[in-house]
Amino acid sequence: MTIKHIFFDLDRTLWDFEKNSIVTLTEIFNDFNLSKLGVSSVNLFIDKYKYHNNKLWDLYRDNKISKEYLRDSRFALALNEFNIQDSNLGKSIGRTYIEKSPLKTGLFPNTVEVLNYLFKKYKLHIITNGFNEVQHIKLKASLLNNFFENVITSEQVGVKKPNKKIFKYALENANALAEECIMIGDDYIADIVGAENAGLKAIYFNPNLNKSNVIGVPEIKSLLDLKKLL
């Protein structure tokens, strides 16, 4: 059956999460004068934050902690690494990060060109495990929101990718059949395995050329490659 709908992941697929996060964290390091509090360098601050953020996100994906705990704890834990035990400062930095980060507009190369190309041929949608209010701000700030008919978040559905339910929900929202749809994302388990288990086709976006044992799924390192495939 002909492909009519394309579902994209957002973070690390279209919106350059790593780039935008580093810019925001650098601003926070300077705005909060963290060097005067004993944080030796911005790079070390970013490394410690990423370590704790990734651990907390793993727990959040497994439904072991809440969104609020993740947001309140990740910076406090990072600051603890520098013997700064101030949970209120951690929460304040956390709020600032949530306010500033979604307004950053760094995209993967050729994102707009490729979306313009696909927009003329297909109906485009987003399926994301990111937080509801934040993802909509990112799309609007990056001027991507008008490309997409539906933006489906895990918060909205109550389950996260790779759970089959979020893909089924997205299909119903788009009034689409699974065999008419393709999912494009950077997370092999969440995006590719999840989509295929729900009956969608998939394309694995692997810009960093991570080691993968992908079999039977097209793999691309640049979004421009989509113009050859679709």
Secondary structure, DSSP 4 states (H G I P E B T S, - for coil): ----EEEE--BTTTB-HHHHHHHHHHHHHHHTTTTTTT---HHHHHHHHHHHHHHHHHHHHTTSS-HHHHHHHHHHHHHHTTT---HHHHHHHHHHHHHHGGG---B-TTHHHHHHHHHTTSEEEEEESS-HHHHHHHHHHTT-GGG-SEEEEHHHHTS-TT-HHHHHHHHHHHT--GGGEEEEES-IIIIIIHHHHTT-EEEEE-TT-------SS-EESSGGGHHHH-
